[in-house]
Amino acid sequence: MKKQDLLRTTDDTKEITVSGFSKEKGDNGTVDLTIRPLSDKEMTEAESIALKGVNFDKDSLNAQTADKVRKMKNKGLDNKKIAQEVNKSLSGVNIDIEEFLNHGKQSTYIIAAYGLSCNGEDWEPDEVGQLPPGIPDEIAEKVRQISDPQLFNEEDEENF
């Protein structure tokens, strides 16, 4: 495979169905959307924002715990659950819950905006934030699944 082919992987789009919109004109409240996978750079940007509000004591942080947090974020786990798990496994961690949750939501908006920005249509994180509650999370979860093949399995295929 050539470099050009490898760099085109974010052009591979997928159709998804998202529910939770208001039911109008006889529809069932679902919308079909096109999303694309994120590049490693885009995912790293969103992940770094998601972890703001978490301050680690460098002496107590080890690679295994950092990897655990990254995997939980990539899987789209609830930020409160991640904070609880981190607090259980590390001493020397200071979490500003409000800041952590706000940045986690901003990260969700960024992931969804990048994922929705395809086929000539660009989305901004603030626009994603204007969608009905729960919809940005659903879109971001599906973008994460197609962006990281290690998280995606055949059972998840049924959720699209």
PASEBA-1860 file (N, C-alpha, C; in nm, 3 decimals):
! residues 160
1> MKKQDLLR> 0.085/-0.117/0.000/0.000/0.000/0.000/0.090/0.124/0.000 ~ 0.052/0.222/-0.076/0.132/0.343/-0.089/0.091/0.447/0.015 ~ 0.180/0.540/0.038/0.157/0.648/0.135/0.025/0.719/0.108 ~ -0.001/0.751/-0.016/-0.124/0.822/-0.052/-0.248/0.742/-0.011 ~ -0.244/0.611/-0.028/-0.356/0.526/0.010/-0.374/0.523/0.162 ~ -0.264/0.516/0.234/-0.270/0.515/0.380/-0.329/0.645/0.436 ~ -0.290/0.756/0.377/-0.337/0.886/0.425/-0.482/0.914/0.388 ~ -0.540/0.836/0.299/-0.678/0.855/0.258/-0.778/0.784/0.349
9> TTDDTKEI> -0.733/0.716/0.450/-0.825/0.636/0.531/-0.932/0.719/0.600 ~ -0.908/0.847/0.624/-1.012/0.931/0.685/-1.119/0.969/0.583 ~ -1.100/0.932/0.458/-1.202/0.956/0.356/-1.304/0.843/0.350 ~ -1.278/0.734/0.421/-1.367/0.619/0.421/-1.488/0.650/0.508 ~ -1.599/0.680/0.446/-1.718/0.719/0.522/-1.807/0.600/0.551 ~ -1.895/0.618/0.648/-1.989/0.515/0.688/-2.123/0.583/0.718 ~ -2.229/0.518/0.677/-2.364/0.568/0.705/-2.408/0.515/0.842 ~ -2.462/0.603/0.925/-2.515/0.562/1.055/-2.656/0.617/1.072
17> TVSGFSKE> -2.731/0.557/1.160/-2.864/0.606/1.194/-2.860/0.648/1.340 ~ -2.906/0.770/1.366/-2.906/0.824/1.501/-3.049/0.856/1.539 ~ -3.090/0.811/1.656/-3.225/0.839/1.703/-3.220/0.945/1.813 ~ -3.334/1.000/1.845/-3.342/1.099/1.951/-3.381/1.237/1.904 ~ -3.404/1.251/1.776/-3.451/1.379/1.724/-3.602/1.386/1.742 ~ -3.657/1.506/1.741/-3.802/1.518/1.756/-3.871/1.457/1.635 ~ -3.984/1.397/1.659/-4.059/1.331/1.552/-4.144/1.435/1.480 ~ -4.117/1.452/1.354/-4.190/1.550/1.274/-4.233/1.487/1.142
25> KGDNGTVD> -4.342/1.534/1.091/-4.389/1.496/0.958/-4.394/1.345/0.938 ~ -4.434/1.272/1.041/-4.452/1.129/1.027/-4.325/1.046/1.036 ~ -4.208/1.109/1.058/-4.088/1.026/1.071/-4.079/0.967/1.212 ~ -3.982/0.885/1.235/-3.972/0.816/1.363/-3.867/0.876/1.456 ~ -3.819/0.995/1.426/-3.720/1.060/1.512/-3.578/1.015/1.487 ~ -3.555/0.942/1.378/-3.420/0.899/1.345/-3.369/0.977/1.224 ~ -3.239/0.990/1.217/-3.175/1.062/1.107/-3.058/0.978/1.059 ~ -3.043/0.967/0.929/-2.927/0.899/0.870/-2.818/1.003/0.849
33> LTIRPLSD> -2.698/0.972/0.896/-2.584/1.062/0.885/-2.466/0.988/0.824 ~ -2.377/1.064/0.764/-2.252/1.010/0.713/-2.140/1.058/0.804 ~ -2.057/0.963/0.848/-1.943/0.998/0.933/-1.816/0.940/0.871 ~ -1.704/0.990/0.918/-1.575/0.939/0.873/-1.489/0.911/0.997 ~ -1.387/0.826/0.981/-1.296/0.802/1.093/-1.203/0.920/1.114 ~ -1.153/0.933/1.234/-1.058/1.038/1.266/-0.916/0.989/1.242 ~ -0.829/1.084/1.213/-0.687/1.051/1.205/-0.633/1.040/1.347 ~ -0.516/0.985/1.361/-0.453/0.974/1.492/-0.433/1.113/1.553
41> KEMTEAES> -0.395/1.210/1.472/-0.373/1.347/1.519/-0.504/1.406/1.574 ~ -0.613/1.386/1.503/-0.743/1.439/1.547/-0.787/1.373/1.678 ~ -0.770/1.240/1.687/-0.810/1.169/1.808/-0.724/1.212/1.927 ~ -0.595/1.231/1.904/-0.505/1.275/2.011/-0.545/1.413/2.061 ~ -0.581/1.502/1.969/-0.626/1.636/2.008/-0.748/1.627/2.099 ~ -0.845/1.548/2.061/-0.967/1.534/2.141/-0.938/1.468/2.275 ~ -0.853/1.365/2.276/-0.819/1.296/2.401/-0.748/1.388/2.498 ~ -0.658/1.472/2.446/-0.582/1.561/2.535/-0.675/1.662/2.601
49> IALKGVNF> -0.775/1.707/2.531/-0.873/1.800/2.590/-0.956/1.728/2.696 ~ -0.992/1.603/2.668/-1.077/1.526/2.759/-1.012/1.505/2.895 ~ -0.882/1.503/2.901/-0.814/1.475/3.028/-0.777/1.600/3.106 ~ -0.815/1.717/3.056/-0.792/1.838/3.135/-0.877/1.831/3.261 ~ -0.823/1.876/3.368/-0.893/1.866/3.496/-0.843/1.749/3.578 ~ -0.758/1.666/3.517/-0.696/1.555/3.588/-0.548/1.587/3.602 ~ -0.503/1.601/3.725/-0.363/1.629/3.752/-0.301/1.509/3.821 ~ -0.199/1.452/3.757/-0.133/1.334/3.809/-0.004/1.372/3.880
57> DKDSLNAQ> 0.020/1.308/3.992/0.150/1.315/4.057/0.239/1.223/3.976 ~ 0.343/1.277/3.914/0.426/1.198/3.822/0.483/1.074/3.888 ~ 0.509/1.080/4.019/0.565/0.964/4.087/0.464/0.850/4.099 ~ 0.336/0.882/4.102/0.236/0.776/4.121/0.176/0.727/3.989 ~ 0.203/0.799/3.882/0.149/0.759/3.752/0.240/0.656/3.687 ~ 0.182/0.550/3.641/0.262/0.452/3.567/0.199/0.431/3.431 ~ 0.274/0.372/3.342/0.229/0.355/3.204/0.102/0.272/3.194 ~ 0.089/0.174/3.281/-0.028/0.088/3.277/-0.156/0.167/3.307
65> TADKVRKM> -0.152/0.256/3.406/-0.269/0.335/3.440/-0.300/0.437/3.330 ~ -0.198/0.499/3.275/-0.219/0.594/3.166/-0.284/0.523/3.047 ~ -0.239/0.403/3.018/-0.297/0.325/2.908/-0.442/0.289/2.939 ~ -0.470/0.256/3.065/-0.608/0.222/3.106/-0.702/0.341/3.084 ~ -0.658/0.462/3.122/-0.739/0.583/3.104/-0.764/0.608/2.956 ~ -0.658/0.593/2.875/-0.671/0.616/2.731/-0.772/0.519/2.670 ~ -0.763/0.393/2.708/-0.855/0.293/2.653/-0.999/0.321/2.696 ~ -1.019/0.363/2.822/-1.154/0.393/2.868/-1.210/0.512/2.790
73> KNKGLDNK> -1.128/0.615/2.764/-1.174/0.731/2.687/-1.207/0.690/2.544 ~ -1.119/0.609/2.485/-1.142/0.566/2.347/-1.269/0.485/2.333 ~ -1.304/0.410/2.436/-1.425/0.330/2.432/-1.549/0.414/2.459 ~ -1.528/0.542/2.493/-1.641/0.631/2.514/-1.708/0.613/2.649 ~ -1.635/0.558/2.747/-1.695/0.541/2.878/-1.728/0.675/2.940 ~ -1.827/0.675/3.023/-1.872/0.794/3.093/-1.757/0.853/3.174 ~ -1.742/0.985/3.168/-1.632/1.053/3.237/-1.637/1.033/3.388 ~ -1.755/1.027/3.445/-1.765/1.003/3.589/-1.708/0.866/3.624
81> KIAQEVNK> -1.737/0.766/3.540/-1.687/0.631/3.564/-1.534/0.628/3.553 ~ -1.481/0.698/3.455/-1.335/0.703/3.440/-1.272/0.768/3.562 ~ -1.329/0.878/3.607/-1.275/0.946/3.725/-1.277/0.854/3.846 ~ -1.384/0.779/3.864/-1.393/0.684/3.976/-1.286/0.577/3.965 ~ -1.268/0.523/3.845/-1.168/0.417/3.826/-1.027/0.470/3.848 ~ -0.999/0.591/3.800/-0.867/0.650/3.820/-0.842/0.674/3.967 ~ -0.941/0.727/4.037/-0.925/0.752/4.180/-0.900/0.624/4.258 ~ -0.962/0.514/4.216/-0.942/0.385/4.283/-0.800/0.333/4.263
89> SLSGVNID> -0.745/0.356/4.144/-0.619/0.293/4.109/-0.495/0.378/4.134 ~ -0.512/0.504/4.162/-0.396/0.591/4.181/-0.407/0.674/4.308 ~ -0.296/0.686/4.376/-0.288/0.789/4.479/-0.214/0.905/4.413 ~ -0.229/1.022/4.464/-0.161/1.136/4.405/-0.231/1.193/4.283 ~ -0.358/1.164/4.267/-0.434/1.218/4.155/-0.532/1.321/4.209 ~ -0.534/1.435/4.146/-0.627/1.540/4.183/-0.718/1.565/4.064 ~ -0.848/1.542/4.082/-0.942/1.560/3.972/-1.040/1.670/4.006 ~ -1.041/1.771/3.923/-1.143/1.876/3.931/-1.260/1.824/3.848
97> IEEFLNHG> -1.359/1.767/3.916/-1.468/1.697/3.847/-1.540/1.789/3.748 ~ -1.571/1.911/3.788/-1.643/2.002/3.698/-1.561/2.030/3.572 ~ -1.433/2.060/3.590/-1.347/2.086/3.474/-1.333/1.961/3.388 ~ -1.315/1.846/3.454/-1.301/1.720/3.383/-1.425/1.690/3.299 ~ -1.544/1.708/3.356/-1.668/1.681/3.283/-1.688/1.780/3.168 ~ -1.659/1.908/3.192/-1.673/2.009/3.086/-1.579/1.980/2.969 ~ -1.456/1.947/3.000/-1.360/1.917/2.893/-1.394/1.785/2.825 ~ -1.447/1.690/2.901/-1.489/1.564/2.841/-1.600/1.586/2.740
105> KQSTYIIA> -1.694/1.674/2.774/-1.803/1.704/2.681/-1.748/1.778/2.558 ~ -1.654/1.870/2.578/-1.593/1.941/2.465/-1.521/1.842/2.374 ~ -1.455/1.743/2.434/-1.388/1.640/2.356/-1.489/1.562/2.271 ~ -1.604/1.532/2.329/-1.711/1.462/2.257/-1.756/1.546/2.137 ~ -1.773/1.676/2.158/-1.815/1.764/2.049/-1.710/1.767/1.937 ~ -1.581/1.769/1.975/-1.474/1.773/1.875/-1.473/1.643/1.794 ~ -1.483/1.530/1.862/-1.484/1.401/1.792/-1.602/1.393/1.696 ~ -1.720/1.432/1.742/-1.839/1.428/1.656/-1.825/1.526/1.540
113> AYGLSCNG> -1.772/1.645/1.566/-1.757/1.745/1.459/-1.659/1.696/1.352 ~ -1.545/1.642/1.394/-1.451/1.586/1.297/-1.517/1.473/1.218 ~ -1.587/1.385/1.288/-1.650/1.271/1.222/-1.759/1.311/1.123 ~ -1.833/1.416/1.156/-1.940/1.462/1.067/-1.888/1.547/0.951 ~ -1.765/1.595/0.962/-1.706/1.681/0.858/-1.654/1.594/0.744 ~ -1.743/1.567/0.652/-1.706/1.486/0.535/-1.801/1.520/0.421 ~ -1.767/1.472/0.305/-1.849/1.497/0.185/-1.877/1.645/0.163 ~ -1.777/1.729/0.190/-1.790/1.872/0.165/-1.866/1.949/0.270
121> EDWEPDEV> -1.905/1.885/0.378/-1.979/1.953/0.484/-1.891/1.962/0.608 ~ -1.871/2.083/0.658/-1.787/2.104/0.776/-1.872/2.135/0.898 ~ -1.839/2.071/1.009/-1.907/2.093/1.136/-1.809/2.152/1.236 ~ -1.858/2.239/1.321/-1.781/2.295/1.431/-1.828/2.232/1.561 ~ -1.740/2.218/1.660/-1.782/2.161/1.789/-1.901/2.234/1.852 ~ -1.906/2.365/1.840/-2.019/2.440/1.896/-2.151/2.404/1.828 ~ -2.146/2.373/1.699/-2.268/2.331/1.629/-2.314/2.194/1.680 ~ -2.221/2.105/1.704/-2.255/1.973/1.758/-2.321/1.990/1.894
129> GQLPPGIP> -2.272/2.085/1.973/-2.328/2.111/2.105/-2.472/2.161/2.100 ~ -2.519/2.203/1.985/-2.657/2.252/1.971/-2.755/2.138/1.939 ~ -2.703/2.017/1.916/-2.790/1.903/1.889/-2.862/1.862/2.017 ~ -2.972/1.789/2.006/-3.044/1.744/2.126/-2.955/1.660/2.218 ~ -2.983/1.662/2.347/-2.902/1.587/2.444/-2.890/1.439/2.405 ~ -2.770/1.387/2.423/-2.743/1.247/2.397/-2.696/1.219/2.255 ~ -2.735/1.302/2.161/-2.700/1.278/2.021/-2.550/1.299/1.995 ~ -2.488/1.406/2.048/-2.342/1.418/2.028/-2.265/1.297/2.083
137> DEIAEKVR> -2.310/1.245/2.198/-2.243/1.128/2.257/-2.256/1.006/2.166 ~ -2.375/0.986/2.109/-2.399/0.872/2.021/-2.314/0.882/1.894 ~ -2.309/1.002/1.836/-2.229/1.022/1.715/-2.081/0.999/1.747 ~ -2.033/1.060/1.856/-1.891/1.046/1.892/-1.854/0.901/1.918 ~ -1.943/0.826/1.982/-1.915/0.684/2.007/-1.899/0.608/1.877 ~ -1.984/0.635/1.780/-1.975/0.566/1.651/-1.851/0.608/1.573 ~ -1.812/0.736/1.587/-1.689/0.782/1.522/-1.569/0.712/1.586 ~ -1.569/0.700/1.719/-1.460/0.630/1.788/-1.450/0.484/1.738
145> QISDPQLF> -1.563/0.420/1.722/-1.564/0.280/1.679/-1.503/0.262/1.542 ~ -1.533/0.352/1.449/-1.476/0.334/1.314/-1.335/0.390/1.305 ~ -1.295/0.473/1.401/-1.161/0.531/1.399/-1.056/0.438/1.455 ~ -1.094/0.354/1.549/-0.999/0.264/1.615/-1.044/0.121/1.593 ~ -0.988/0.053/1.494/-1.032/-0.083/1.462/-1.021/-0.180/1.580 ~ -0.933/-0.154/1.675/-0.918/-0.241/1.791/-1.042/-0.237/1.880 ~ -1.118/-0.128/1.874/-1.239/-0.115/1.955/-1.361/-0.169/1.883 ~ -1.348/-0.191/1.754/-1.463/-0.228/1.671/-1.463/-0.378/1.648
153> NEEDEENF> -1.577/-0.443/1.673/-1.589/-0.585/1.645/-1.721/-0.611/1.575 ~ -1.744/-0.734/1.538/-1.865/-0.768/1.461/-1.994/-0.738/1.537 ~ -1.992/-0.752/1.669/-2.113/-0.723/1.747/-2.151/-0.575/1.734 ~ -2.050/-0.488/1.725/-2.077/-0.346/1.711/-2.139/-0.313/1.576 ~ -2.113/-0.396/1.476/-2.168/-0.374/1.342/-2.319/-0.361/1.345 ~ -2.382/-0.433/1.438/-2.528/-0.430/1.447/-2.578/-0.295/1.500 ~ -2.493/-0.218/1.564/-2.533/-0.090/1.621/-2.532/0.024/1.520 ~ -2.491/-0.005/1.396/-2.488/0.100/1.294/-2.612/0.098/1.209
END
